[in-house]
Amino acid sequence: MSYEWKLDAVRAEAGGVRPDGRWWRRGLPPAPVPGEPAVRAELAGCYRWMARQCKDTADHEKLIDLSHAVRPQTRYWFPPRRCTPGGS
């Protein structure tokens, strides 16, 4: 069973995707809303489970691609570099 409807419901409950105009967010996907990472992980697991059941290679590859597309993204935050006297 596919849980794509859960992802839509979680986003709708949170008021949809809010644009984030901060300069360091440009080009990045929208920040997750509460509950979204868990739904994304569950959906990715469902796609991987379905891929294990496939006998056709093309269908298997498509399902693995879908699981990679919906999985929660790892987010890293690097603090801004400080300029120190002496150049480093």
One Martini backbone bead per residue (centre of mass of N, CA, C, O) as a GRO file, in nm:
protein
   88
    1MET     BB    1   0.098   0.036   0.021
    2SER     BB    2   0.045   0.366  -0.031
    3TYR     BB    3   0.150   0.693   0.141
    4GLU     BB    4   0.108   0.967  -0.021
    5TRP     BB    5  -0.141   1.089   0.127
    6LYS     BB    6   0.008   1.152   0.394
    7LEU     BB    7   0.193   1.371   0.289
    8ASP     BB    8  -0.034   1.562   0.203
    9ALA     BB    9  -0.173   1.581   0.484
   10VAL     BB   10   0.062   1.700   0.645
   11ARG     BB   11   0.094   1.957   0.474
   12ALA     BB   12  -0.201   2.060   0.503
   13GLU     BB   13  -0.206   2.079   0.817
   14ALA     BB   14   0.044   2.298   0.804
   15GLY     BB   15  -0.037   2.489   0.542
   16GLY     BB   16   0.179   2.406   0.374
   17VAL     BB   17   0.409   2.557   0.179
   18ARG     BB   18   0.659   2.772   0.292
   19PRO     BB   19   0.831   3.021   0.202
   20ASP     BB   20   1.194   3.065   0.198
   21GLY     BB   21   1.387   3.371   0.171
   22ARG     BB   22   1.646   3.278   0.255
   23TRP     BB   23   1.955   3.261   0.119
   24TRP     BB   24   2.031   2.956   0.225
   25ARG     BB   25   1.751   2.827   0.081
   26ARG     BB   26   1.824   2.847  -0.199
   27GLY     BB   27   1.743   2.553  -0.386
   28LEU     BB   28   1.588   2.420  -0.165
   29PRO     BB   29   1.393   2.242  -0.006
   30PRO     BB   30   1.153   2.239   0.195
   31ALA     BB   31   1.084   2.241   0.501
   32PRO     BB   32   0.977   2.044   0.730
   33VAL     BB   33   0.706   1.923   0.876
   34PRO     BB   34   0.538   1.798   1.114
   35GLY     BB   35   0.578   1.442   1.043
   36GLU     BB   36   0.722   1.407   0.764
   37PRO     BB   37   0.972   1.222   0.807
   38ALA     BB   38   0.807   0.967   0.887
   39VAL     BB   39   0.645   0.944   0.623
   40ARG     BB   40   0.886   0.925   0.432
   41ALA     BB   41   1.009   0.668   0.556
   42GLU     BB   42   0.760   0.487   0.509
   43LEU     BB   43   0.743   0.523   0.200
   44ALA     BB   44   1.026   0.420   0.133
   45GLY     BB   45   0.978   0.136   0.253
   46CYS     BB   46   0.750   0.056   0.061
   47TYR     BB   47   0.912   0.074  -0.201
   48ARG     BB   48   1.126  -0.136  -0.118
   49TRP     BB   49   0.933  -0.371  -0.075
   50MET     BB   50   0.821  -0.374  -0.366
   51ALA     BB   51   1.098  -0.418  -0.503
   52ARG     BB   52   1.149  -0.705  -0.376
   53GLN     BB   53   0.887  -0.829  -0.540
   54CYS     BB   54   1.015  -0.791  -0.804
   55LYS     BB   55   1.091  -0.927  -1.138
   56ASP     BB   56   1.128  -0.659  -1.275
   57THR     BB   57   1.383  -0.446  -1.333
   58ALA     BB   58   1.240  -0.180  -1.407
   59ASP     BB   59   1.050  -0.172  -1.161
   60HIS     BB   60   1.266  -0.181  -0.945
   61GLU     BB   61   1.412   0.084  -1.024
   62LYS     BB   62   1.167   0.270  -0.993
   63LEU     BB   63   1.116   0.214  -0.688
   64ILE     BB   64   1.393   0.306  -0.591
   65ASP     BB   65   1.371   0.593  -0.696
   66LEU     BB   66   1.122   0.664  -0.523
   67SER     BB   67   1.257   0.615  -0.248
   68HIS     BB   68   1.472   0.841  -0.290
   69ALA     BB   69   1.269   1.083  -0.337
   70VAL     BB   70   1.112   1.050  -0.035
   71ARG     BB   71   1.321   1.060   0.149
   72PRO     BB   72   1.473   1.187   0.396
   73GLN     BB   73   1.662   1.462   0.440
   74THR     BB   74   1.973   1.554   0.495
   75ARG     BB   75   2.073   1.802   0.732
   76TYR     BB   76   2.297   2.071   0.723
   77TRP     BB   77   2.480   2.288   0.952
   78PHE     BB   78   2.674   2.574   0.890
   79PRO     BB   79   2.844   2.798   1.024
   80PRO     BB   80   2.958   3.087   0.993
   81ARG     BB   81   3.233   3.236   0.911
   82ARG     BB   82   3.500   3.382   1.073
   83CYS     BB   83   3.669   3.671   1.094
   84THR     BB   84   4.010   3.689   1.151
   85PRO     BB   85   4.287   3.786   1.252
   86GLY     BB   86   4.514   3.691   0.986
   87GLY     BB   87   4.295   3.514   0.785
   88SER     BB   88   4.163   3.239   0.965
   0.00000   0.00000   0.00000
